[in-house]
């Protein structure tokens, strides 16, 4: 939980992404373009941090390669899953009920961290969407997994 505070390069990188996001928020229409550039890089960097943490090595500071959409296209899957989840929540709320949207949101909240963990370790989008593998990860973590979605 306090991992960004242990590495100065991670703290500066997260602060830089925060400031860029605030700039995108304040920039109006130009901010939309800036957000399209920043968000994938931010999600890639978070996946890079998770992979470094899982392999017990020091994370490298973010580089320009995070902004390249062609290389390591698999690392954009967490952002795609999050966008699809928000869109599905909107559709459920509009066409069904608030209870259906809450149930779907809770399911996404439970399985999203396991999916990102599998993706960071295997680099396989198909494996990270496999329910059997996700349940195996959750079962392997045991009761400690409850902390992750919270």
N, C-alpha and C positions, 0 to 999 in steps of 0.2 A: 504494500500500500504506500509506503514512503520511499519506494525505489527511485523516483525522480530526484529526491533530495540527496541521495547517496552519490550521484554522479553529476558533476557540475555541467558537463556537456549536455546531458539530458535535460537538465533544468533550463539551460539557455535555449535549447532547441524548442522545448515546449513553450517557453516565454515568447520566442520568436513567432511560432505558429499562432499563439494567442493574439499577439499584436497584429499579425497579418490578417487574421480573421476579423479583428475589430476594424481594421482599415477597410476590408471588403464590405463590412456592414455599413460603414459610413460613406462609401464611395458611390452609392446609387447604382446606375446601370453598369458602370465600369466595375463595380463591386461584384456583380454577377459573374463576369468573366474572371475576376480575381478569385472568387470562391470556387469556380470550376477548376482552376489551377491549384489552389491551396488544399482543398479537401482531399483529393486523391493522394497528394503527397503526405498529408498529415496521417491518413489511415495507413499508408505504407510505412511511415516511420513508426507508428504504434505497433504494427506487425513486426517490424524489425526489432523493436525493443522487446517484444514478447519472445521472439526467437532467440535473442541474445540471453535473455533471462532464463529460458528453458535449457539452453546449452551451457549455462554458467560461465559466460564470458562477458567481457566489457563491451557495451554497445559503442559503435563508432558514431561520431557526430553526423547529422544529416548532410547529404551531398546533393549535387544537382541531379544525380541519377533518380532521385525520388520523384522528380517532375517529368520523367520520361514515361509516357503511357504505353509504349510498345514493349519495352523490356519488362520482364516479370509481370505480365498481365494478370496472372493469378492473384497477385497481391491486392488487386482492386475488388476482390470478391466481398470482403467485409463491408465496404461502402455500398456495393450493389445490394447486398442482403439488407442492409439498413434502409436504403431507399425503397426497396420493394416492401419492406415491413411497414414503413410509414404510409406508403401508397395503399397497401392492403387495409391498414387501420382506417384510413380515410374512407375507403369504399365500404367497409363493414359498418362504420358509423353512419354513413349516408343511406345505405340500402338495407341495413338490417337493424341492429339495435346496439345500444351502448354496452350491454352485457356481452354480446358477441365480440365487440372490439376489445373489451377488457380481457376476455379469455384468450383471444389471439395474441394480444400484447404480452400477457403473462407467459404464454408458451414461447413466444419469441425471446423474451427476457431470460428464460431458463436455458434455452438451447443455443443462443447466440454466443455466449462465452466459450462453450465447448466447441462450437464450430470454428471459431477463430483460433482456439488452441490447437485443434487438429490441423488447420491450415498452416499455422506457423511451424509445426513439426514435420508435416509431410509434403507441403507445397502442392497438394493435390486438391483442387476444388471439388472433385467428385467425392473424395473421401470426407471432406469437411461437411458435405451435405448428407452423408450416409447416416440414417438414424441409428443403425446398429453400433457404429463407431462412436457416435455422440453419446449414446447410453452407456457404452463401455467406459468412456472418459469420465462421465458423471459418476458412474458406479466406482471407478478407480479412485476418484477424489474423495468419495464418501461424504460425510457430513460437512467437511470443509468447503465443499462446492457451494453450499448455501450462501457463503459469504460473498462469492463472486457476483452473482446478480444483484445482491443488496448494495 
